[in-house]
């Protein structure tokens, strides 16, 4: 429970263990304790929890989001404890990648386990309280049946929970038996009218503008959600709620902000400008975009300079000269792109993917938009040649300010065995890509830190110190890693490298 100093991308650090600096300092940098009222209700709370809270309040229940440090006060009388988390057990990328590489438990997992083992939660369970878990990482419970049992979790809700949580709350109050798992299928997902509006501020002013994504990438669960545009009035209501609680920075949340009001996967200028103008007129001080797809960036700029028009509007009317955004490169191989994400480049062809990525990075740089991009390694269909193409693409992106983060795809079967999860095998060719990502990100991180954290001097100093430690570590590994890369290129390095090896 944190607002990441108002800089949402710091949240990425919670997917890793503390590296090179004491854990307390690490936690302060990425997840400082939130501001709370005397009941322990955080001023800013995770958006997903806000939606669940709103659904319950609308249905007449007494529900509140409580900072885990203040649970004791409420669990003595509460009937149910509902818990959401992005990555309960650190099985998602990039947590699993940092865990395997460092051999240390990521802090997101560590602090969640601490919460479940805490005295107030244990005593609540002994008194017969019900525990319900949900959120995007809820599937992970299927792989930890022992903990599910040990902690007495009654129900897991997999999928969009706003409708079903009301039924569960009724059953709890009526003392009726609870189902162990509820899977909310896309057919049962709430309609626009059934999605409640949040009643308190969200972390970093996150406001959802759209749900679902039409691109259908094979590895993405978002694909299963029906596409819904949130009406402008509903979006503005949530913006006003944030402003009322003193949160003046808004992040537009969508799997692809540029597809708001789009014609299929083709962005349209009118709805995007209308959305931004309306939000600006509410008195917001600054704005961010959660995600954009790179193909939408290219299409929008080629067809009417939409990216330039939006950023000119944002920079001229608000207190900011740049915009941070998350995006997915995933692979530099057109062959693999066609197999695993055939519509990611649409309306362009998967064969054009590397060129689309480079053009999008150039457009983003020209418009002062700083992307944090992901690469996925170890997808089952991947060949060494695909990985080599990804390495080439990273080289082409070297002059564009950005972070590139490698994520290691771990087949779900591996999760059944914690030892295997930690020892999953990194192939020799992956090392080159990981190394290139490290070099790229180390090159641009100082500039990004200076820009992104211009108003957070202490965090900036902490992160710069961390960068120096990473650089030292990199220097000590350089010759060994280069040798492996050289041997791998000649086909001499036949065996895979276990992550046990430093
Ligand atoms: S473009 Fe992104 S959000 Fe959409 S399906 Fe692909 S990975 Fe998921």
Boltz pocket constraint, residues with backbone or C-beta under 6 A from the ligand:
constraints:
  - pocket:
      binder: B
      contacts: [[A, 213], [A, 214], [A, 215], [A, 216], [A, 217], [A, 220], [A, 221], [A, 222], [A, 223], [A, 255], [A, 293], [A, 328], [A, 341], [A, 344]]
      max_distance: 6.0
